[in-house]
Amino acid sequence: MTEKLLPSAGQADEAASRTLRILDGVFDAEAKQRVGVRLWDGTRWPDDAPRPATLVLNHPGALRTMFLPGTELALAEAYLYDDFDIVGDIEAVFGLADALAARTSGWRKKLAAARDLLRLPAGSNPEYGQRGPARLAGKRHSVERDRAAVTYHYDVSNDFYALWLDRRMVYSCAYFQAADDDLDTAQARKLDTLCRKLRLQPGQRLLDIGCGWGGLVMYAAQHYDVDATGITLSGPQVALANERIAAAGLADRCRVEARDYRELDEPAGYDALVSVGMFEHVGAAVLPAYFAQAWRLLKPGGAFLNHGIASRATDAPLHGPSFSDTYVFPDGELTPINITLHAAEGAGFEVRDVESLREHYALTLRHWVRRLEAEHDQALKFVDEPTYRVWRLFMSGSAHGFTTGRLNVYQALLVKPDARGRSGLPLTRDDWYVAA
């Protein structure tokens, strides 16, 4: 981590007193119950009572570095580069951030807060470490730039992801029968739910757009006897997925290829399409082309299940660089579900079912965070501390977002009717819920 500039003892004492006054001014009574603060000199605020989470300020200028810029990105970078740490339940801190934003809204409050923060010592510039912020070039959502964006996120280390994902390495929302289901069980249920919604039949051809490490294509080939192809832009994902496919004896029925969906040229080549957790990379401006390509690849009477995270239609767009765009999913875009469905219908698809899995994603993310935290020391064999903190921060923040409703995730079942308008679907969904 970056070494911080240390003030004199007198300056540090003054900074400690000022820091405590700032905390008294911005924390309300409810926040004080959830989160405590420990200063660089060991002082605890508001008292020594245990709390779900503790903010650890690592130097006298920590609050200044965290809050003076007034951006989500600056606050995130202060955590990534060790101006402060979070001990305990990191998700609890996001509720505090919401409360702080509400208490300091309005220009007079912001000016007063800035005046107090400026009186704290300045910190030093961070050293970005192994990974650093994303730096993409070229036209946004071009094939080349999308490949670079995917590489930035997914090519960190297969071993790193394997530490905290389930045994199939499914990197998307699981499906829980009960809140205390284990992650392997919930992810297997999700894969089966996808296959049931698509009503896969033996011998059909399935295309998984953005297949990750191949968990779904392997499951569909094993349990539904389909011929399954997965595509991804990540070279390490392709290599590990095909290694796992070969080890499972499935190479004659499924495969993973390094392809962009726009590069496929098999008109009406697939009986069913699925896209799980890739949709967020597409981009709002490209949605018509995305669904048009899916329509072209799908046989008449076929089904396309599109599973993706969505924003709320009522939320204003964010301005300026975000933590996610800078360190997690560069060029990622969340669109409201109504925009997604409008684009799908514009390509010719008929919308037959939409299901929100919002609560399921919050549960999934909490599993991932707990597993990642339990493997902290092992994770540092594959990534550096700032990279570990990127995933801890973004996954816990996402859990908070799904819990509060700021984020949602939808499975939309779309069909391509044949020339006579037949969907090929039964009259009810009963077959989805019959015990296997």
ZAMARGU-4260 file (C-alpha; in steps of 0.2 Angstrom, whole numbers, plus 5000, padded with zeros to 4 digits):
<rodrens>
0) 5000/5000/5000 | 5005/5018/4998 | 5015/5026/5012 | 5005/5041/5019 | 5014/5058/5023
5) 5014/5059/5042 | 5011/5076/5051 | 5019/5081/5067 | 5012/5075/5084 | 5004/5092/5087
10) 4996/5092/5069 | 4990/5074/5072 | 4982/5079/5089 | 4973/5093/5080 | 4968/5083/5066
15) 4961/5070/5078 | 4950/5083/5087 | 4944/5090/5071 | 4940/5072/5064 | 4930/5068/5079
20) 4920/5085/5077 | 4916/5081/5059 | 4910/5064/5064 | 4899/5071/5077 | 4891/5083/5064
25) 4888/5071/5050 | 4883/5054/5059 | 4865/5053/5065 | 4860/5042/5079 | 4855/5027/5068
30) 4872/5027/5059 | 4881/5027/5076 | 4872/5011/5080 | 4878/5002/5064 | 4896/5009/5061
35) 4910/5014/5073 | 4926/5023/5068 | 4944/5020/5074 | 4957/5033/5071 | 4975/5031/5067
40) 4980/5033/5085 | 4968/5020/5092 | 4954/5032/5097 | 4937/5025/5095 | 4922/5035/5090
45) 4908/5036/5097 | 4913/5024/5110 | 4921/5007/5112 | 4905/4997/5110 | 4905/4984/5096
50) 4896/4987/5080 | 4893/4978/5064 | 4906/4988/5055 | 4921/4999/5059 | 4929/5012/5048
55) 4948/5012/5051 | 4955/5029/5047 | 4973/5026/5043 | 4981/5043/5044 | 4975/5061/5050
60) 4970/5066/5032 | 4959/5051/5029 | 4942/5060/5030 | 4949/5074/5018 | 4954/5061/5005
65) 4938/5052/5007 | 4925/5066/5006 | 4933/5082/5000 | 4932/5078/4981 | 4913/5074/4984
70) 4913/5059/4972 | 4909/5041/4973 | 4926/5037/4964 | 4936/5047/4976 | 4928/5038/4991
75) 4931/5021/4983 | 4949/5025/4979 | 4952/5030/4997 | 4947/5013/5002 | 4956/5004/4988
80) 4973/5013/4992 | 4971/5011/5011 | 4967/5029/5017 | 4954/5019/5027 | 4949/5001/5029
85) 4932/4993/5033 | 4932/4979/5047 | 4917/4969/5049 | 4901/4969/5039 | 4906/4980/5024
90) 4888/4981/5017 | 4882/4990/5033 | 4894/5005/5027 | 4883/5008/5012 | 4868/5012/5022
95) 4879/5024/5031 | 4885/5032/5014 | 4866/5035/5009 | 4863/5043/5026 | 4878/5054/5024
100) 4873/5060/5007 | 4856/5064/5014 | 4863/5074/5029 | 4875/5084/5018 | 4864/5088/5004
105) 4862/5106/4999 | 4875/5119/4994 | 4877/5127/5012 | 4880/5110/5020 | 4892/5105/5007
110) 4902/5121/5009 | 4902/5119/5028 | 4908/5101/5026 | 4922/5106/5013 | 4928/5120/5025
115) 4930/5107/5039 | 4939/5094/5028 | 4951/5107/5021 | 4958/5110/5038 | 4963/5092/5039
120) 4981/5087/5032 | 4982/5082/5014 | 4986/5064/5009 | 4997/5058/4996 | 4993/5052/4978
125) 4990/5034/4977 | 5001/5021/4968 | 4989/5011/4958 | 4997/4994/4960 | 4996/4979/4948
130) 4979/4983/4939 | 4975/5002/4941 | 4960/5010/4933 | 4954/5005/4916 | 4961/5014/4901
135) 4951/5010/4886 | 4953/5017/4868 | 4943/5017/4852 | 4925/5018/4848 | 4914/5014/4863
140) 4906/4997/4861 | 4916/4993/4846 | 4921/4974/4845 | 4939/4979/4849 | 4935/4990/4864
145) 4922/4978/4871 | 4936/4965/4870 | 4947/4976/4880 | 4934/4980/4893 | 4930/4961/4895
150) 4948/4957/4897 | 4950/4970/4910 | 4937/4962/4921 | 4938/4944/4918 | 4956/4941/4914
155) 4961/4945/4932 | 4965/4927/4937 | 4955/4911/4935 | 4962/4905/4952 | 4956/4921/4960
160) 4938/4919/4954 | 4938/4900/4959 | 4942/4905/4977 | 4924/4912/4980 | 4913/4906/4966
165) 4903/4890/4967 | 4911/4874/4960 | 4904/4877/4943 | 4911/4895/4943 | 4894/4903/4939
170) 4897/4921/4940 | 4879/4927/4940 | 4864/4927/4951 | 4859/4911/4959 | 4841/4905/4962
175) 4837/4901/4980 | 4823/4890/4987 | 4827/4896/5004 | 4838/4910/5011 | 4850/4897/5019
180) 4853/4887/5003 | 4871/4884/5000 | 4879/4892/4985 | 4882/4876/4975 | 4864/4871/4977
185) 4857/4888/4972 | 4868/4890/4957 | 4863/4872/4951 | 4845/4877/4953 | 4848/4893/4943
190) 4855/4883/4929 | 4841/4871/4929 | 4828/4885/4929 | 4836/4892/4914 | 4835/4876/4904
195) 4817/4873/4910 | 4812/4891/4904 | 4820/4887/4887 | 4811/4870/4887 | 4827/4862/4880
200) 4825/4846/4871 | 4838/4832/4867 | 4847/4836/4851 | 4843/4854/4850 | 4857/4867/4847
205) 4859/4880/4861 | 4870/4896/4860 | 4876/4904/4877 | 4881/4922/4873 | 4894/4927/4886
210) 4896/4910/4894 | 4909/4914/4906 | 4918/4898/4912 | 4905/4887/4903 | 4895/4881/4918
215) 4878/4883/4909 | 4883/4874/4892 | 4890/4860/4902 | 4875/4858/4913 | 4863/4859/4898
220) 4873/4846/4889 | 4874/4834/4904 | 4856/4836/4910 | 4846/4840/4894 | 4857/4832/4880
225) 4858/4847/4869 | 4873/4852/4858 | 4879/4868/4867 | 4890/4882/4861 | 4896/4896/4873
230) 4905/4911/4867 | 4915/4924/4877 | 4929/4937/4874 | 4940/4931/4888 | 4954/4920/4883
235) 4957/4913/4900 | 4939/4908/4902 | 4939/4899/4885 | 4955/4889/4890 | 4948/4884/4907
240) 4930/4881/4901 | 4936/4869/4887 | 4948/4860/4900 | 4933/4857/4911 | 4923/4851/4897
245) 4936/4839/4891 | 4938/4832/4909 | 4919/4830/4910 | 4919/4820/4894 | 4907/4832/4885
250) 4918/4838/4871 | 4907/4830/4858 | 4892/4840/4864 | 4898/4857/4870 | 4912/4869/4868
255) 4917/4887/4872 | 4924/4898/4859 | 4932/4916/4859 | 4919/4925/4849 | 4910/4941/4849
260) 4891/4938/4846 | 4892/4951/4832 | 4904/4939/4823 | 4892/4924/4822 | 4885/4920/4804
265) 4873/4906/4806 | 4856/4912/4801 | 4842/4902/4810 | 4856/4891/4817 | 4850/4888/4835
270) 4835/4881/4843 | 4838/4892/4859 | 4848/4906/4864 | 4853/4912/4882 | 4863/4927/4889
275) 4866/4927/4907 | 4876/4942/4915 | 4883/4948/4898 | 4869/4960/4894 | 4876/4973/4905
280) 4891/4975/4893 | 4881/4978/4877 | 4877/4996/4879 | 4860/5005/4877 | 4864/5012/4859
285) 4868/4994/4853 | 4853/4986/4860 | 4843/4986/4843 | 4858/4978/4835 | 4860/4965/4849
290) 4842/4959/4848 | 4842/4960/4829 | 4857/4948/4829 | 4849/4936/4842 | 4833/4936/4831
295) 4844/4932/4815 | 4853/4917/4824 | 4837/4910/4831 | 4826/4897/4822 | 4807/4902/4820
300) 4798/4895/4835 | 4814/4896/4846 | 4816/4905/4863 | 4829/4917/4869 | 4831/4920/4888
305) 4840/4936/4892 | 4845/4938/4910 | 4853/4955/4915 | 4855/4968/4928 | 4844/4984/4926
310) 4843/5001/4933 | 4827/5010/4939 | 4818/5020/4926 | 4815/5034/4940 | 4833/5036/4944
315) 4843/5051/4936 | 4858/5046/4926 | 4875/5047/4935 | 4887/5061/4929 | 4906/5059/4930
320) 4916/5044/4931 | 4910/5030/4943 | 4919/5017/4953 | 4911/5003/4943 | 4916/5011/4926
325) 4933/5015/4932 | 4938/4999/4941 | 4925/4985/4938 | 4915/4985/4922 | 4922/4999/4910
330) 4909/5004/4898 | 4896/4994/4907 | 4878/5001/4906 | 4862/4997/4915 | 4846/5000/4907
335) 4828/5000/4914 | 4818/4984/4909 | 4806/4994/4899 | 4820/5000/4888 | 4826/4982/4886
340) 4809/4975/4882 | 4806/4989/4869 | 4822/4985/4860 | 4818/4966/4860 | 4800/4970/4853
345) 4808/4981/4840 | 4818/4967/4833 | 4803/4956/4832 | 4803/4946/4848 | 4787/4942/4858
350) 4789/4945/4876 | 4782/4930/4885 | 4788/4930/4903 | 4798/4943/4914 | 4804/4938/4932
355) 4814/4948/4944 | 4827/4939/4954 | 4832/4955/4965 | 4832/4946/4982 | 4841/4931/4974
360) 4855/4942/4968 | 4857/4950/4986 | 4859/4933/4993 | 4871/4927/4980 | 4882/4943/4982
365) 4883/4940/5001 | 4889/4922/4998 | 4903/4929/4987 | 4908/4942/4999 | 4909/4930/5013
370) 4919/4917/5003 | 4931/4931/4996 | 4934/4938/5014 | 4937/4920/5021 | 4950/4918/5007
375) 4959/4935/5009 | 4976/4928/5011 | 4975/4915/4997 | 4968/4929/4986 | 4984/4939/4988
380) 4993/4925/4980 | 4984/4929/4963 | 4980/4948/4965 | 4986/4963/4975 | 4977/4971/4989
385) 4969/4985/4979 | 4962/4972/4967 | 4955/4961/4981 | 4947/4977/4988 | 4939/4981/4971
390) 4929/4965/4972 | 4925/4966/4990 | 4918/4984/4988 | 4909/4982/4972 | 4900/4965/4977
395) 4895/4972/4994 | 4889/4988/4987 | 4879/4978/4974 | 4871/4968/4988 | 4866/4984/4996
400) 4859/4990/4979 | 4848/4975/4976 | 4842/4975/4994 | 4836/4993/4993 | 4829/4991/4976
405) 4841/5003/4967 | 4847/4988/4957 | 4836/4974/4949 | 4840/4959/4939 | 4827/4951/4926
410) 4825/4936/4916 | 4815/4940/4900 | 4809/4925/4890 | 4807/4930/4872 | 4801/4920/4857
415) 4802/4921/4838 | 4785/4915/4832 | 4785/4905/4816 | 4778/4911/4800 | 4760/4907/4806
420) 4762/4916/4822 | 4765/4900/4833 | 4775/4902/4848 | 4778/4884/4852 | 4775/4887/4870
425) 4762/4877/4881 | 4747/4886/4888 | 4755/4887/4906 | 4771/4888/4915 | 4767/4872/4925
430) 4782/4862/4917 | 4794/4874/4925 | 4790/4869/4942 | 4787/4851/4941 | 4800/4842/4952
435) 4814/4834/4942
</rodrens>
